[in-house]
Amino acid sequence: MKTRENQVFNLLHDMNSLRYVFGIKVALFWIWFTVVLIFAVPLLAWLSVMLFVKEESCKMLVLYYSFKVVSVSVGNSCRILGIILFLSCILIHTLRTTITILYIAICCILRGLLKKHSEMGIKKLEKNIKAFDYKYCQNYVNSYKHITHISDSFEKAMSLPVFIIIIGDCLGMFYGFLKYEDTKRSIEFYDVNYRFAILFLALRSLVSFLCVAFAASRVYESSKNAKKVQEKLNERLLASGQKVENQELFLLLLAQSNPPIVLSAWGFFNFKRNLVISVFDFILTYSLLMIQIMN
């Protein structure tokens, strides 16, 4: 755990240094928004349960959480349950939301670095200089390698946590869809009172999954654009007729042949745009299958 913390700290330090070099600024609004969101999600999760629960259900749940050891006097069950659930929501959702926001923020900064990197290359191409400089192509490749090194460190440090988050989001969407459909047909007290909690679970999982998937997939798209600019720079260098050593030219072409940056969830699946469609297709298919079986 300590090693992973050091990896994340070094990653943020390197990324922040490169962000200053490229002149990328982070709006103060997003910083305050993330802070509010970290505390708002646990609060909403707690409210989605407590707003519609009644005394009888509170008593049953207090006995459940205390393993039937604690006996609460009449009228105090909901207060005790509220404290238990509030602490539970704080412990579960705060850590989860913080890691999710951290992952999305790093993806956005990575995308910003790649986008700025591509724009600098495009500006060089638009100048239409006949005697194209080899050193600029080399600097462009070295800058891209630096960004790639940061993305590799990011992948190593955060791929496992984001894998756990994505699996939890998929299970949350799957469970929420099944349970919410079940509450429409059920007249049981428990199902009716916890319909909003189930709906919140499904929506939170959906939003979390979409934000992570799209943020990570946009890193891949930005990396592809940077590779295209690199290819055009190499073509311009060759067309300029400048004398370049074979070894230097080979290194440029070798860097060009490397694949774009692809973030993954612990190597099990890569974050690309088609991932969202595949996951939704999987969840809907098995949800409908389970509904048919239960009916």
Buried (B, 14 or more C-beta within 10 A) or exposed (E): EEEEEEBBEEBBEBBEEBBEEBEBEEEEEEEEEBEEEBEEBBEBBBBBBBEBBEEEBBBBBBBEBEEEEEEBEEEEBBEBBBEBBBEBBBEEBBEBBBBBBBBBBBBBBBBBBBBBBBBBBBEBBEEEEEEBBBEBBBEBBEBBEBBBEBBEBBBEBBBEBBBEBBEBBBEBBBBBBBBBBBBEEEEEEEBEBBBBBBBBBBBBBBEBBBBBBBBBBBBBBBBBBBBBBBEBBBEBBBEBEBEBEEEEBEEBEEBBEEEBBBBBBBEEBBBBEEBBEEBBEEBEEEBEEBEEEEE
